[in-house]
Amino acid sequence: MRKISPVRRSLISQPVSPHTSEGRPDALQLLRDLRIGRKVTSADAGAASSFQFWAQRLLMLSLLLWAISPLLGFTRSLMILVVIGFAAILVGMRKPVIGLLGIGMLATLDPLTRVYILTGGILRWNTFNYLLIFVVILWIPLFLRLNDPHTRLLQFFILLLGLELLISAGRSEGIQSLLNLAATFGIVLFFARALPEKPNLYWLGILNGTIAAGGSAMFYLLMDQLPYIDPNAWAFFPLMGIFSICLGFHFVKGQPRHQFYLFMLAVVNYVWIFLSGSRGGMLSGLFCLLFLILTARSISWTTFFLAAVVVLGVWLANQFSGQQTYAIGRIQKMFNPNLTLRQRTSGRSTLVEAGWGIFLNHPFGIGTGGFREEVESQNLNEGRRTPAHSAWIKALAENGFIGFLLLFAYVISFVVVGWQKRDQGLFLIGLLTTVVFASTFVSVEYMGKTMWFLGSATTVLLHQEELLNVFQEMKKNRLLRQYRRWTSRLGGRHE
């Protein structure tokens, strides 16, 4: 006998209503009921029981692995978590809600994975990318039906990057950029495929936030035993935890206790970002904390949250006095009038000047991935072969004004659609995604999964009803094909 999943069992047991057929809720109506910010009911909790069940198990396993990492080794604990994440994605080919948890885990661990594990060149380094691209190929019927503005703009941007790869002097780096961007659609598809099962993203925020908070604590305790990692890259580890918390905050409006858990996790992760000294990470994390406060919409809880930020933040920071001094020094350096602009920005201002110069000489771009080669050949940064360290500058220099405009349109599209759907409570999440993308792209390029995870989740949240219409259409087409095969075997005729 075929085993019935908890989600299907809960749907089958639903009573007949005007929105149901043969006792089963209409998928579109289910999604319409799941408005962002709406308090989760008992029916919703039953429908999302599978997601919650596996999130809790993965949460306990993650805490155990981080707890024993001083004995087992930080890298070994990290590797086991990565393997678990990949396994969850493979299971998620059949059960998308479990795959979504795996995607969240790997996206959270991605800043560490790229330095400590997947270091074997373009093949091993891109294992996560290849898996996500395989997902796109596997679910190509759904991918081809994605018609939201964010997906379309990103598709056009990737198409432009692919075309300009042909004229690039740095094709290897250009291919890497294409892989990172194309893999984003795999994350979008996992979020979309999980929609009919109504996953409560509160648990995704708890899982990813805890993995980031616990892993960061162990990292600081064991950092003297670990290979060096760029603080600006490492900061995306706890930052991904905060992004997931912001996504989950939508699903617990009117539930102060759950909001409290998420907010405390966000504060802990922000302290880890602060201690890293990454000024870009601090700014992005600050936007997220502001988002949480605005979303709470309660003076009493906001006051409590702010007090908790001060108390918990100061206590944690004082436990790592060396990192605290370094972080404060980085902030003071930014506003020191006695230093040059280049010194205050750690040389980033020179790269901006170099990128602007390349754009003036090549308005249509020098080709995807060609920034390093051009900077070195033109001696624009004292002959050093350095990346752009900014998605805005990279797009402008490599893909010209067309590439810059497409990237800008993609980033701004979230707040535009969020404003159009503000009656559904989606404006703040759209605004947050746009602001975080815009600010983060000042200091990072396309690599990593942190930003693209946030963009993918917001894409699906902003277009839930449209996506369920797509599922309904695909379901009808599939049933029609099955009917035709069945009637053909019986020798019958059909139109």
LUMKOL-464530 format. One record per residue (C-alpha): residue in one letter; x, y, z. Coordinates in steps of 0.2 Angstrom, whole numbers. Layout:
N
("A", (X, Y, Z))
...
This chain:
495
("M", (0, 0, 0))
("R", (6, 17, -5))
("K", (12, 27, 10))
("I", (2, 44, 12))
("S", (13, 59, 18))
("P", (7, 69, 33))
("V", (3, 84, 21))
("R", (-8, 73, 9))
("R", (-17, 65, 24))
("S", (-21, 83, 31))
("L", (-27, 88, 15))
("I", (-38, 73, 12))
("S", (-46, 75, 29))
("Q", (-52, 92, 26))
("P", (-71, 94, 26))
("V", (-80, 98, 10))
("S", (-82, 117, 8))
("P", (-87, 129, -7))
("H", (-68, 129, -11))
("T", (-66, 110, -12))
("S", (-69, 96, -24))
("E", (-72, 78, -17))
("G", (-66, 84, 0))
("R", (-49, 91, -6))
("P", (-45, 109, -5))
("D", (-42, 118, -21))
("A", (-24, 122, -22))
("L", (-27, 140, -27))
("Q", (-38, 143, -13))
("L", (-26, 136, -1))
("L", (-13, 149, -7))
("R", (-25, 163, -6))
("D", (-28, 159, 12))
("L", (-10, 159, 15))
("R", (-8, 178, 15))
("I", (9, 184, 21))
("G", (7, 190, 39))
("R", (-8, 180, 42))
("K", (-8, 171, 58))
("V", (-5, 152, 56))
("T", (-21, 142, 60))
("S", (-22, 124, 66))
("A", (-26, 119, 48))
("D", (-11, 127, 42))
("A", (0, 119, 55))
("G", (-7, 102, 50))
("A", (-3, 105, 32))
("A", (15, 111, 36))
("S", (18, 97, 49))
("S", (31, 88, 38))
("F", (41, 104, 35))
("Q", (41, 107, 54))
("F", (45, 89, 58))
("W", (61, 89, 47))
("A", (66, 107, 52))
("Q", (66, 102, 70))
("R", (77, 86, 67))
("L", (89, 95, 56))
("L", (90, 109, 70))
("M", (95, 97, 84))
("L", (107, 88, 73))
("S", (115, 104, 68))
("L", (117, 109, 86))
("L", (125, 93, 91))
("L", (138, 94, 77))
("W", (143, 112, 81))
("A", (143, 107, 100))
("I", (156, 93, 97))
("S", (166, 102, 84))
("P", (180, 106, 96))
("L", (182, 87, 98))
("L", (177, 82, 80))
("G", (185, 97, 71))
("F", (176, 112, 64))
("T", (179, 107, 46))
("R", (173, 89, 49))
("S", (157, 96, 57))
("L", (155, 108, 43))
("M", (157, 93, 30))
("I", (144, 82, 38))
("L", (132, 97, 38))
("V", (135, 99, 20))
("V", (133, 81, 16))
("I", (116, 81, 25))
("G", (111, 97, 15))
("F", (115, 88, -1))
("A", (105, 73, 4))
("A", (90, 83, 9))
("I", (90, 91, -8))
("L", (90, 74, -16))
("V", (76, 69, -6))
("G", (68, 85, -10))
("M", (66, 80, -29))
("R", (51, 70, -23))
("K", (47, 80, -7))
("P", (50, 98, -11))
("V", (48, 105, 7))
("I", (63, 94, 13))
("G", (73, 100, -2))
("L", (69, 118, 3))
("L", (77, 114, 20))
("G", (92, 107, 12))
("I", (94, 122, 0))
("G", (93, 133, 16))
("M", (107, 124, 25))
("L", (118, 124, 10))
("A", (115, 142, 6))
("T", (119, 146, 24))
("L", (135, 136, 24))
("D", (140, 142, 7))
("P", (153, 156, 13))
("L", (162, 143, 23))
("T", (160, 128, 11))
("R", (169, 138, -3))
("V", (184, 141, 8))
("Y", (186, 125, 18))
("I", (178, 111, 8))
("L", (174, 114, -11))
("T", (192, 120, -15))
("G", (196, 108, -30))
("G", (194, 120, -44))
("I", (179, 124, -56))
("L", (172, 106, -54))
("R", (171, 103, -35))
("W", (170, 122, -31))
("N", (153, 122, -41))
("T", (145, 107, -34))
("F", (131, 116, -27))
("N", (129, 126, -43))
("Y", (129, 111, -54))
("L", (115, 103, -43))
("L", (104, 118, -44))
("I", (106, 119, -63))
("F", (102, 100, -64))
("V", (86, 105, -54))
("V", (82, 118, -67))
("I", (84, 105, -81))
("L", (74, 92, -72))
("W", (59, 104, -69))
("I", (60, 113, -85))
("P", (41, 113, -88))
("L", (39, 124, -72))
("F", (54, 135, -76))
("L", (48, 139, -93))
("R", (31, 145, -86))
("L", (39, 157, -74))
("N", (34, 174, -80))
("D", (37, 186, -66))
("P", (47, 202, -69))
("H", (61, 197, -58))
("T", (64, 180, -66))
("R", (63, 188, -84))
("L", (75, 202, -80))
("L", (87, 190, -72))
("Q", (86, 179, -88))
("F", (89, 193, -99))
("F", (104, 198, -89))
("I", (111, 180, -90))
("L", (108, 180, -108))
("L", (118, 196, -110))
("L", (132, 189, -100))
("G", (132, 173, -110))
("L", (133, 183, -127))
("E", (147, 195, -120))
("L", (157, 180, -114))
("L", (162, 177, -132))
("I", (172, 194, -132))
("S", (179, 192, -115))
("A", (198, 190, -111))
("G", (193, 181, -95))
("R", (181, 168, -100))
("S", (185, 156, -85))
("E", (179, 170, -73))
("G", (165, 174, -84))
("I", (159, 156, -84))
("Q", (159, 156, -65))
("S", (148, 172, -65))
("L", (136, 163, -77))
("L", (135, 147, -66))
("N", (132, 157, -50))
("L", (118, 167, -58))
("A", (110, 152, -67))
("A", (109, 142, -51))
("T", (98, 155, -44))
("F", (83, 148, -54))
("G", (85, 131, -45))
("I", (82, 140, -28))
("V", (67, 148, -36))
("L", (60, 132, -42))
("F", (62, 124, -25))
("F", (53, 138, -16))
("A", (39, 137, -30))
("R", (38, 118, -29))
("A", (35, 119, -10))
("L", (21, 131, -11))
("P", (6, 119, -12))
("E", (12, 111, 4))
("K", (12, 128, 13))
("P", (29, 127, 22))
("N", (30, 139, 37))
("L", (46, 149, 34))
("Y", (47, 152, 52))
("W", (55, 135, 54))
("L", (67, 139, 40))
("G", (72, 155, 49))
("I", (74, 145, 65))
("L", (85, 132, 57))
("N", (96, 143, 46))
("G", (98, 156, 60))
("T", (103, 143, 73))
("I", (115, 135, 61))
("A", (123, 152, 58))
("A", (123, 158, 76))
("G", (130, 141, 83))
("G", (143, 139, 69))
("S", (149, 157, 71))
("A", (151, 155, 90))
("M", (162, 139, 86))
("F", (171, 148, 73))
("Y", (177, 162, 85))
("L", (182, 150, 98))
("L", (192, 139, 86))
("M", (198, 152, 73))
("D", (216, 151, 79))
("Q", (216, 133, 73))
("L", (207, 137, 56))
("P", (214, 143, 39))
("Y", (212, 161, 36))
("I", (195, 167, 28))
("D", (192, 184, 22))
("P", (181, 193, 35))
("N", (170, 201, 21))
("A", (166, 184, 14))
("W", (164, 175, 31))
("A", (151, 189, 37))
("F", (139, 182, 24))
("F", (138, 166, 35))
("P", (128, 175, 49))
("L", (121, 187, 37))
("M", (112, 172, 28))
("G", (105, 167, 45))
("I", (97, 185, 47))
("F", (90, 185, 29))
("S", (81, 168, 33))
("I", (75, 176, 50))
("C", (67, 190, 40))
("L", (58, 179, 28))
("G", (51, 168, 43))
("F", (46, 184, 52))
("H", (31, 186, 40))
("F", (23, 170, 46))
("V", (22, 174, 64))
("K", (14, 191, 64))
("G", (3, 192, 80))
("Q", (14, 179, 89))
("P", (26, 188, 101))
("R", (34, 172, 107))
("H", (39, 166, 90))
("Q", (44, 184, 85))
("F", (55, 184, 101))
("Y", (64, 169, 96))
("L", (68, 175, 79))
("F", (73, 192, 85))
("M", (85, 185, 98))
("L", (93, 174, 84))
("A", (95, 189, 73))
("V", (104, 199, 87))
("V", (116, 185, 90))
("N", (120, 184, 72))
("Y", (122, 203, 70))
("V", (135, 203, 84))
("W", (145, 190, 74))
("I", (144, 201, 59))
("F", (150, 216, 69))
("L", (164, 206, 76))
("S", (170, 201, 59))
("G", (173, 220, 55))
("S", (164, 219, 38))
("R", (157, 236, 36))
("G", (146, 230, 21))
("G", (139, 216, 32))
("M", (136, 227, 46))
("L", (125, 239, 35))
("S", (115, 225, 27))
("G", (112, 217, 44))
("L", (106, 234, 51))
("F", (94, 235, 37))
("C", (87, 218, 42))
("L", (86, 223, 61))
("L", (76, 238, 56))
("F", (65, 227, 45))
("L", (61, 216, 60))
("I", (56, 231, 71))
("L", (45, 239, 57))
("T", (37, 222, 54))
("A", (33, 219, 73))
("R", (22, 235, 73))
("S", (21, 235, 92))
("I", (28, 249, 103))
("S", (30, 238, 118))
("W", (39, 223, 109))
("T", (49, 236, 99))
("T", (56, 243, 115))
("F", (59, 226, 122))
("F", (68, 221, 106))
("L", (79, 236, 106))
("A", (84, 234, 125))
("A", (88, 216, 121))
("V", (99, 221, 106))
("V", (109, 232, 118))
("V", (111, 220, 132))
("L", (114, 204, 122))
("G", (125, 213, 110))
("V", (136, 222, 122))
("W", (138, 205, 132))
("L", (143, 195, 117))
("A", (155, 208, 110))
("N", (164, 209, 127))
("Q", (167, 190, 126))
("F", (178, 193, 111))
("S", (188, 209, 116))
("G", (201, 207, 102))
("Q", (188, 206, 88))
("Q", (178, 220, 96))
("T", (193, 231, 95))
("Y", (196, 227, 77))
("A", (178, 230, 72))
("I", (177, 247, 81))
("G", (194, 252, 72))
("R", (187, 247, 55))
("I", (172, 259, 58))
("Q", (183, 273, 65))
("K", (194, 271, 50))
("M", (179, 274, 38))
("F", (176, 291, 46))
("N", (194, 296, 49))
("P", (197, 313, 40))
("N", (216, 311, 41))
("L", (215, 296, 29))
("T", (213, 297, 10))
("L", (198, 290, 2))
("R", (208, 275, -4))
("Q", (214, 271, 14))
("R", (196, 273, 21))
("T", (189, 261, 8))
("S", (203, 248, 9))
("G", (207, 252, -9))
("R", (189, 250, -16))
("S", (188, 268, -22))
("T", (202, 264, -34))
("L", (193, 250, -41))
("V", (177, 261, -44))
("E", (188, 273, -53))
("A", (196, 259, -64))
("G", (178, 252, -68))
("W", (172, 269, -73))
("G", (187, 272, -84))
("I", (184, 255, -92))
("F", (166, 260, -95))
("L", (170, 276, -103))
("N", (181, 268, -115))
("H", (170, 253, -118))
("P", (151, 258, -116))
("F", (145, 241, -122))
("G", (157, 232, -110))
("I", (173, 222, -112))
("G", (165, 205, -110))
("T", (159, 195, -95))
("G", (174, 191, -83))
("G", (186, 203, -91))
("F", (188, 215, -77))
("R", (204, 207, -70))
("E", (213, 206, -86))
("E", (208, 224, -91))
("V", (214, 231, -75))
("E", (231, 222, -76))
("S", (234, 226, -94))
("Q", (229, 245, -93))
("N", (238, 247, -76))
("L", (223, 254, -69))
("N", (226, 248, -51))
("E", (244, 249, -50))
("G", (245, 234, -61))
("R", (237, 222, -49))
("R", (225, 209, -55))
("T", (211, 211, -44))
("P", (192, 208, -45))
("A", (179, 222, -46))
("H", (173, 219, -28))
("S", (157, 226, -33))
("A", (142, 219, -44))
("W", (138, 237, -50))
("I", (156, 241, -56))
("K", (158, 223, -63))
("A", (142, 225, -73))
("L", (146, 242, -79))
("A", (163, 238, -85))
("E", (161, 220, -92))
("N", (143, 222, -99))
("G", (141, 241, -102))
("F", (126, 252, -99))
("I", (114, 238, -105))
("G", (121, 226, -92))
("F", (120, 239, -78))
("L", (102, 244, -82))
("L", (97, 226, -82))
("L", (105, 223, -65))
("F", (97, 239, -58))
("A", (80, 234, -65))
("Y", (81, 217, -57))
("V", (86, 225, -40))
("I", (72, 238, -41))
("S", (59, 226, -46))
("F", (56, 219, -29))
("V", (51, 235, -21))
("V", (40, 240, -36))
("V", (30, 224, -35))
("G", (30, 224, -16))
("W", (22, 242, -17))
("Q", (9, 235, -30))
("K", (5, 221, -18))
("R", (6, 231, -2))
("D", (-12, 227, 3))
("Q", (-6, 209, 5))
("G", (8, 215, 17))
("L", (22, 212, 5))
("F", (29, 229, 3))
("L", (42, 228, 17))
("I", (49, 212, 11))
("G", (51, 219, -7))
("L", (59, 235, 0))
("L", (71, 225, 11))
("T", (76, 214, -4))
("T", (79, 229, -15))
("V", (89, 239, -1))
("V", (100, 224, 4))
("F", (104, 220, -15))
("A", (108, 238, -18))
("S", (119, 240, -3))
("T", (128, 223, -4))
("F", (132, 225, -22))
("V", (142, 240, -18))
("S", (155, 228, -10))
("V", (152, 211, -17))
("E", (150, 203, -34))
("Y", (138, 189, -40))
("M", (147, 174, -31))
("G", (139, 165, -16))
("K", (121, 160, -12))
("T", (116, 172, 2))
("M", (109, 186, -9))
("W", (102, 175, -22))
("F", (93, 165, -8))
("L", (84, 180, -2))
("G", (80, 186, -20))
("S", (73, 169, -24))
("A", (62, 168, -9))
("T", (55, 185, -11))
("T", (52, 181, -30))
("V", (40, 167, -25))
("L", (32, 176, -10))
("L", (28, 191, -21))
("H", (20, 179, -34))
("Q", (11, 165, -25))
("E", (-6, 166, -33))
("E", (2, 167, -51))
("L", (13, 152, -47))
("L", (-2, 141, -41))
("N", (-11, 146, -57))
("V", (4, 138, -66))
("F", (2, 122, -55))
("Q", (-16, 121, -59))
("E", (-13, 122, -77))
("M", (1, 109, -77))
("K", (-10, 98, -67))
("K", (-24, 99, -79))
("N", (-12, 96, -94))
("R", (-5, 81, -85))
("L", (-22, 73, -82))
("L", (-27, 76, -100))
("R", (-11, 67, -106))
("Q", (-15, 52, -94))
("Y", (-33, 51, -100))
("R", (-28, 51, -118))
("R", (-15, 36, -115))
("W", (-29, 27, -105))
("T", (-42, 29, -119))
("S", (-29, 24, -132))
("R", (-26, 8, -123))
("L", (-44, 4, -123))
("G", (-46, 7, -141))
("G", (-57, 22, -138))
("R", (-58, 38, -147))
("H", (-56, 56, -140))
("E", (-55, 73, -146))
